[in-house]
Amino acid sequence: GRYNFDRIRFDYYRDQTVALEAFKAHLYDLRVENTSLIWATGYDFPARRAGIAKLDEIAHSQPTGLSAFIFNLRRPKFQDRKLREALAYAFDFEWSNKNLFYGQYRRTKSYYSNSELAARVLPDKDELAILEPYRGKIPDEVFTRVYEPPKTDGSGKIRPNLRTAMQILRKAGWWVKDGKLIDPKSGKPLKFEILLVSPLFERIVSPFIRNLKRLGVEARLRTVDQSQYINRIRAFDYDVITSGWGQSESPGNEQRDFWSSAATDRPGSRNLIGIKNPVIDALIENIVAARDRRSVVTATRALDRVLLWGHYVIPQWHLKFDRIAYWDIFGRPAKDPKYGVDFMSWWIDPAKVASFDSRKKSAKKE
């Protein structure tokens, strides 16, 4: 029942605003929407209100991986795990989701989110058999707690979280002098740059920077063009970036490029964090060498726990559905695929096409 269209045409637009207006004018039939603001506010036009242009949120069980604020551990200032843990308390996801994303997103809590590979319960005996040899070399929380990122009530009143962050910092030897957070090793105020490639992300990062300032941290925002951004990422020339890693249902040797010591100093690798940890190297090899599905899941969950409790990143968010805008000329299977929209299983519905012009005229009269 797939590949039902005689011809498919792809149109390319350099400007997303123009692309949206072209859809409204029915210059093309189907659009995948990736921006929460546009999904919430950008589709109020007569054909949508008349029901001949439709919006649909199609749920899926596709692994969403991890998007995050990523610390570059190649910078000495970010070698302190407790510092990284504390800074996560300055990111108010609940406020951002409510005020910037129209409540559409879920907080990411795993490097393998939205899949059975995510470590969302305490380790079972099979996982403990993998992890026990490394007790004392990995965070104690790996054995006793399920990772949860800091949470707020969404009001923007983040003072309790900042108080917790300061308690963590003080125990780790950090202190505040003249409103600046002082690094106990260098004796210098903590400063860093958050590097972006798109100005659209500035509205998300700016509240985070304001909260960091209340901790005494001087974080600055820098947005560069795509070529400069790519070159800086390849050379690991950044303090903090917003990026991530996609994942499949069957992780394997690509994990070496994501987290292994061998990839840390290799220009252009996907070890964006700069992890250089022999325990993580060994956990990766458990995944690569797994001989059956159960072993893959167990080994991946073990790695997930160690990565999460390393506080290498501040997790961001993900969607559990695809946002699809389309004109009402299609037929669809009664049951959607588990792993996301399969447009190739749709078809042109002759009855809908036959009545389309009259429905469109009615919509214009509105």
Summary of the structure (lengths in Angstrom):
residues: 366
radius of gyration: 23.5
end to end distance: 37.2
largest distance: 74.5
contacts: 1046
relative contact order: 0.21
helix: 41%
strand: 17%
